[in-house]
Amino acid sequence: MKRIFLGVLTILSLASCQPNQTANEQVIQVTGTVENAGAKKAIIVSIYGQQEVAIANNQFQKTIKSEQPTMLSVMVDNTNINLFAQPGDSIHLDYGTALDQMPDLQGGAVAENQFLTSLTDSLRMKVGSPWSIYRQPEEAALAKVTEINKYGNQLLTNYLAESPKTAKPFRKLAGQYI
């Protein structure tokens, strides 16, 4: 009986020595490289609010506490990229010197985020100027918004059919994004 007790105690002791990974899994790390000397800050918007992050030595870094998958928007100057992120993700954006182009993306759900970028571009082309929708009479504006939603949802449906292993949280959040 003593041997069993000592064995269980040893196993519990060893298990308690393992690093606590749950703390790391509850954060999303967003980093970026910006070679354009004019960029002074990055703005990261999430369901947790908007946060400004200084760009120092062409780098920025932000750790976001998150217990669930979420959508983020990262803005540097006039460039805005929307991202899907899950707790434990580490996402790096490389802006280079041309801030009018989408940054290179590394880490996180790369395939999903590349689709999200193309979806955003497609929706922007379909919408044109948002002000043109707002200036229309209510019925016409609602019809245009319905058309855009239908178009975005069709793009999402096509993507999900081609990528059946896409994470369920992305499916839900991308639908809400549209």
C-alpha positions in Angstrom: 0.0 0.0 0.0 2.9 2.3 0.8 4.4 1.7 -2.7 1.1 2.6 -4.4 0.8 5.7 -2.3 4.5 6.7 -3.1 3.9 6.0 -6.8 0.8 8.2 -6.9 2.6 10.9 -5.0 5.6 10.7 -7.4 3.4 11.0 -10.4 1.5 14.0 -8.9 4.8 15.6 -8.0 6.1 15.2 -11.6 2.8 16.5 -13.1 3.0 19.6 -10.9 6.4 20.4 -12.3 5.1 20.7 -15.9 4.9 24.3 -17.1 1.6 25.9 -17.0 0.5 26.2 -20.6 -3.0 27.3 -20.0 -1.7 30.9 -19.3 0.0 31.0 -22.8 -3.0 29.4 -24.5 -5.3 32.3 -23.2 -3.5 35.0 -25.2 -3.1 36.0 -28.8 0.3 37.5 -29.7 0.3 40.1 -32.5 3.6 41.4 -33.8 4.6 43.4 -36.8 7.5 44.8 -38.8 7.0 48.2 -40.4 9.9 49.5 -42.6 8.0 52.8 -43.4 9.6 55.4 -41.2 6.4 57.5 -41.3 4.4 54.9 -39.3 4.4 55.7 -35.6 1.6 53.4 -34.3 -0.5 50.4 -34.9 -4.1 50.3 -33.8 -5.5 46.9 -32.9 -9.3 46.6 -32.6 -11.0 43.5 -31.1 -14.1 42.7 -29.0 -11.9 43.8 -26.1 -11.6 47.4 -27.3 -9.2 49.5 -29.3 -5.6 49.6 -28.4 -2.8 51.8 -29.8 0.6 50.2 -29.9 3.7 52.3 -30.6 6.0 51.3 -33.4 9.6 51.4 -32.1 12.6 50.3 -34.1 10.2 49.3 -36.9 8.5 46.8 -34.7 5.3 46.6 -32.7 3.9 43.9 -30.4 0.7 43.4 -28.5 -0.5 40.5 -26.3 -4.3 40.2 -26.1 -5.9 38.1 -23.5 -8.6 36.0 -25.0 -10.4 32.9 -23.9 -12.2 32.4 -27.2 -11.6 32.7 -30.9 -12.1 36.3 -32.1 -11.7 38.7 -35.0 -9.1 41.4 -34.9 -8.5 44.5 -37.1 -4.9 45.8 -37.3 -4.4 49.2 -38.8 -1.1 50.8 -39.6 -1.5 54.2 -41.4 -4.2 53.6 -44.0 -3.7 49.9 -44.2 -6.3 47.8 -42.4 -6.2 44.0 -42.2 -8.9 41.9 -40.6 -7.8 38.7 -38.9 -9.2 35.6 -37.3 -7.3 34.5 -34.2 -7.6 31.8 -31.5 -6.1 31.7 -28.0 -2.5 30.5 -28.4 -2.0 32.0 -31.8 1.1 34.1 -32.6 0.5 36.3 -35.7 3.2 38.3 -37.4 2.5 41.0 -40.0 5.3 42.3 -42.2 4.4 45.6 -43.8 7.6 46.4 -45.6 7.8 50.0 -46.8 4.6 50.2 -48.9 1.8 50.8 -46.4 -0.8 50.8 -49.2 -0.4 47.1 -49.7 -1.6 44.2 -47.5 1.2 43.0 -45.2 2.7 39.5 -45.4 1.1 37.3 -42.8 2.8 34.5 -40.8 1.4 32.4 -38.0 -2.1 31.8 -36.8 -4.7 30.5 -39.2 -2.9 31.6 -42.4 -5.3 30.0 -44.9 -8.4 31.4 -43.2 -6.8 34.9 -42.9 -5.8 34.9 -46.5 -9.4 34.1 -47.4 -10.6 36.8 -45.1 -8.4 39.3 -46.8 -9.7 38.3 -50.3 -13.3 38.4 -48.9 -12.7 41.9 -47.6 -11.4 43.0 -50.9 -14.3 41.4 -52.8 -16.8 43.0 -50.5 -15.2 46.4 -50.9 -15.3 46.1 -54.7 -19.0 45.1 -54.5 -19.9 47.9 -52.1 -17.9 50.7 -53.8 -18.3 53.7 -51.6 -20.4 53.1 -48.5 -21.7 56.6 -48.8 -23.4 55.7 -52.1 -25.5 53.2 -50.1 -26.3 55.6 -47.3 -27.5 58.3 -49.8 -30.1 56.0 -51.3 -33.7 55.7 -50.1 -34.1 53.2 -47.2 -35.6 50.4 -49.3 -32.8 50.7 -52.0 -30.1 50.8 -49.3 -31.5 47.7 -47.6 -31.8 45.9 -50.9 -28.1 46.7 -51.6 -27.0 45.5 -48.1 -29.0 42.3 -48.6 -27.3 41.8 -52.0 -23.8 42.3 -50.5 -24.6 39.9 -47.6 -25.8 37.3 -50.0 -22.7 37.7 -52.1 -20.3 37.5 -49.1 -22.1 34.5 -47.8 -21.8 32.8 -51.2 -18.1 33.4 -51.2 -17.8 32.0 -47.7 -19.9 28.9 -48.6 -17.6 28.3 -51.6 -14.5 28.6 -49.5 -15.8 26.3 -46.8 -16.8 23.7 -49.5 -13.2 23.8 -50.8 -11.7 23.8 -47.3 -13.7 21.3 -45.2 -11.2 21.2 -42.4 -11.7 24.9 -41.6 -12.1 25.4 -37.9 -15.7 25.8 -36.7 -15.1 29.0 -34.8 -13.9 30.6 -38.1 -17.0 29.5 -39.9 -19.2 31.2 -37.3 -17.1 34.4 -37.0 -16.6 34.8 -40.7 -20.4 34.6 -41.1 -20.8 37.3 -38.5 -18.1 39.4 -40.2 -20.0 39.4 -43.4 
